[in-house]
Structures are given as structure tokens and as C-alpha cells.
Amino acid sequence: VGDLDLDAVTMADQPRKNFWAPDGRPKSPPICDWAQTTDTVTLFLHVGKLRAKELLIELKPEWLHISRRGAAPSSPPFCRGPLGGRCAVDESEWQITSEELVVTLAKA
């Protein structure tokens, strides 16, 4: 790429979109909504009245797992699987607002 400064490349903020399971079930409800900016990807998951201490969130540079803490092994997680790119775990964060878990992943 020669003298191109890749750190200077930016993209327009993307609108919030639905994300469905990759198994091709078009009639199933979306797993979550997501949006991205140049520096972050944000996931929005409905968690109802769950509180932060009731959630188990495991984040690795290329993997995310979100489930209910203490759930039966047969209970499906809210979200589990590889990410579409690497994230900076120490710069990522999450919070619950209005029955929605908002996970902001900082792009690595």
C-alpha cells in the first residue's frame, strides 16, 4: 500500500441493523442489532429485566459469549461465536440500558 496511512482511513457511521443466526432461518427473530463506526462495533441485545450481575460476558480478541449466569447447560446463550474481526478487549465495554445490553467492541 505504499505511503497510504491506514490509521487515517475512516468510514461513515453505519445505521443500526438486525443480525440473524447464520443458519439461514429467515423467520427467526434476530439475535441482536448492531452498528459500527470507524473505531467500534456496537451490539444491542434485549435482556429483559436481567441485571448486570446476572449476565456472564466473555470477550476475547476474536470471540464473544453472552449468557445468563448460572443458566442450565441446555439453555442457549444470548450470543456466542467468533467475531468478524479482532477487537481490543481492554478498550471494549458493556452496559445495560432500558432492558437492552449494549456491548461496544473497540476495533483492534
C-alpha positions as CSV (number, residue, x, y, z in Angstrom):
1,V,0.0,0.0,0.0
2,G,3.0,2.3,-0.2
3,D,2.5,5.6,1.7
4,L,-1.2,5.1,2.5
5,D,-1.8,5.8,6.2
6,L,-4.3,3.1,7.1
7,D,-4.9,4.8,10.5
8,A,-6.3,7.8,8.7
9,V,-9.0,5.7,6.8
10,T,-12.4,6.4,8.1
11,M,-15.9,5.2,7.3
12,A,-19.3,6.8,7.7
13,D,-21.2,5.7,10.8
14,Q,-23.4,2.7,9.8
15,P,-27.1,2.6,10.9
16,R,-28.3,0.0,13.4
17,K,-29.1,-3.3,11.6
18,N,-30.5,-6.7,12.6
19,F,-28.3,-9.7,12.8
20,W,-29.8,-13.2,12.4
21,A,-28.3,-16.6,13.2
22,P,-26.0,-17.8,10.3
23,D,-28.1,-21.0,9.9
24,G,-30.3,-19.4,7.3
25,R,-33.5,-19.2,9.4
26,P,-35.1,-16.1,8.0
27,K,-38.3,-16.3,10.1
28,S,-36.5,-16.5,13.4
29,P,-36.1,-13.3,15.4
30,P,-32.8,-11.5,15.1
31,I,-30.1,-12.4,17.6
32,C,-29.3,-8.7,18.1
33,D,-29.0,-5.4,16.4
34,W,-25.6,-4.0,15.5
35,A,-24.0,-0.8,14.2
36,Q,-20.4,0.3,13.6
37,T,-18.2,3.3,13.3
38,T,-14.6,3.6,12.1
39,D,-13.4,2.6,15.6
40,T,-16.2,0.4,17.2
41,V,-18.8,-2.2,16.6
42,T,-21.8,-2.0,18.9
43,L,-24.2,-4.9,19.7
44,F,-27.7,-4.4,21.1
45,L,-29.3,-7.4,22.8
46,H,-32.7,-7.5,24.5
47,V,-32.1,-8.9,28.0
48,G,-35.4,-8.0,29.7
49,K,-35.2,-7.2,33.4
50,L,-31.8,-9.0,33.9
51,R,-29.3,-7.1,35.9
52,A,-25.6,-6.9,35.2
53,K,-24.6,-9.4,37.9
54,E,-27.0,-12.0,36.3
55,L,-25.0,-11.9,33.0
56,L,-21.9,-13.8,32.0
57,I,-20.0,-11.9,29.3
58,E,-16.7,-13.5,28.0
59,L,-14.9,-11.4,25.4
60,K,-11.7,-12.4,23.7
61,P,-10.0,-10.7,20.7
62,E,-11.9,-12.8,18.2
63,W,-14.7,-14.4,20.3
64,L,-17.8,-13.3,22.2
65,H,-20.0,-15.3,24.6
66,I,-23.0,-13.7,26.4
67,S,-25.3,-15.9,28.6
68,R,-27.3,-15.8,31.8
69,R,-25.0,-16.6,34.7
70,G,-25.9,-19.9,36.2
71,A,-28.2,-21.0,33.4
72,A,-28.7,-24.7,32.7
73,P,-26.2,-26.1,30.2
74,S,-29.1,-26.8,27.8
75,S,-30.2,-23.1,27.8
76,P,-29.0,-21.3,24.7
77,P,-26.7,-18.3,25.2
78,F,-27.8,-14.8,24.1
79,C,-24.8,-14.7,21.8
80,R,-21.8,-17.0,21.2
81,G,-19.3,-17.2,18.4
82,P,-16.4,-15.7,16.5
83,L,-16.3,-12.0,15.7
84,G,-15.9,-10.7,12.2
85,G,-12.6,-9.1,13.1
86,R,-10.3,-8.6,16.1
87,C,-11.3,-6.4,19.0
88,A,-9.3,-4.6,21.6
89,V,-10.6,-6.4,24.8
90,D,-9.3,-3.8,27.3
91,E,-10.8,-0.9,25.3
92,S,-14.3,-2.6,24.9
93,E,-17.2,-2.1,27.3
94,W,-20.8,-3.0,28.0
95,Q,-23.8,-1.7,29.9
96,I,-27.5,-2.3,30.4
97,T,-29.9,0.4,29.4
98,S,-33.7,0.1,29.2
99,E,-33.7,-3.8,29.2
100,E,-31.0,-3.8,26.5
101,L,-27.4,-4.9,26.8
102,V,-25.2,-2.6,24.8
103,V,-21.8,-4.1,24.0
104,T,-19.3,-1.7,22.4
105,L,-16.3,-3.5,20.9
106,A,-13.2,-1.4,20.1
107,K,-11.7,-2.5,16.8
108,A,-8.1,-3.6,17.1
